[in-house]
Amino acid sequence: MACGLRFPSLSSNSFLRFILDAPISAWKHSAAQPIHRAGYLRYSRRHASSSALSRFDVKGCFVATYTPMHHNGDINPDAVPRYAHHLLHNGAAGVFVNGTAGEGLMMTVAERKKMAEAWISCCKERIKIIVHCGALSLREAQELADHAQQKGADAISAVPSFYFSPRTPVDLVRNLKPIAAAAPKTPFLYYHIPRLTHVDIDMSSFLKAAKTEIPSLAGMKYSGFDVAGALKCYIDHGEEFEILWGRDDVMLSGLAVGFESFIGGSYSFTGAIAERIIKAFEAGDMSGALVEQKRLKRIMDLALGFGDQVTTFKALTSMVTIPLGPTRAPLKTFTSEETSTLRKALEKEGCFEWMAKAA
């Protein structure tokens, strides 16, 4: 697509270093001169051709939610309203239900339906609700997609059926098309998370191949580590599709190139920080935005020093929202001693003060 813009050749790692390692002085920008995103890469979608996108044009932070569970590992949908109250208080624009953070692929179809119903019942008309429907069985994924549409989800999403992994963009389209077709009136977002699915296909090529084959395709949740690939998707297809930036730890880099939609598992406990990053950026206060971004990343790094992301982030979310219970095997569940050690490490650096929403 000829967009009339040229960009330096930056690898993903060098781009992240540029954002996070820059001295504060390099980001100083007068708040009296706010940054207008149209001056970066933000596209006007007034003439976008995708009808699905016109039904799902979003901005702000989407929380990849954790699934509340009882001590015996059964799901606890009754806890959703209290959990949701905290997320709304901290500025969530929407939720992504039954995804990686929510342990969706370790739940039964019946359990996933109950959790989707709980979130839709609690939050419909208040925030956007994306229900993840991906499964190893395409039949199960179709059943979940149909259910989500019937219950009124704002959008559905899916990883591919990755046991027999798609290897080309056309393979991936063939894999996802039946899922989207099961909910034809609901916008569909591909869930790109190659570190877990091992489906690592060029996403710009996928969108090009899919846009005529999947009528409800509205975009994707881009949770790959390849930041350059996310930027390529945005440059090539930003006029047609919503690309949700899935890297909480470098949220500011997404803002800097024009992204307005963000999604991640840390926003359950860093939502207030993320909101401050966005507000500072929009006011032109780049030094303030960078301070908050470094805080968010420090919290994530501290937590991940204690274990895998779902286990540690679910435990941390339980500290600042409501008790969410254990994680499911094969994931580890923290003991009370491990939880206490994590809490002390966070307290030592003042992380809970950073995570608090200003009055």
Order of alpha helices (4+ residues) and beta strands (2+ residues): alpha-alpha-beta-alpha-beta-alpha-beta-alpha-beta-alpha-beta-alpha-alpha-beta-alpha-beta-alpha-beta-alpha-alpha-alpha-alpha-alpha
